[in-house]
Amino acid sequence: MNIEVISREALHLSAKDRATLAEQLLSSLDTLTEPEIEQLWFAQAARRAQDIDEGRVQRIPAEQVRQEGQALLR
């Protein structure tokens, strides 16, 4: 089973079950070494860059993100 299949299946869980799964996954990262964490961040950055390059995601200007964030805090 690959990560896409797991993600798709996990998104069909209830909110409570997704939160429990997220907590378990995050807790499992506490045992990683600094080089392992760095490798995971580089892999995530590469996936995000590929998503942008292939047009799977839309870029949002920083100013728009800032304004929307401020509006949520009001």
C-alpha angles and dihedrals in degrees: 000000000000131000094259091057092045092049093048091050093045091053089061091061122100117267090254093052092046090052091050091049091047091052091050092048093048091048090053089060092061089080096056122110122237093256090050091051091048090051091051092051091050091050091050091049090050091051091050092048090050091050089054094045092050094045096243092128134036120233116232121207114247091235091057091049090049092050093047091047092051091048090054091053093055 
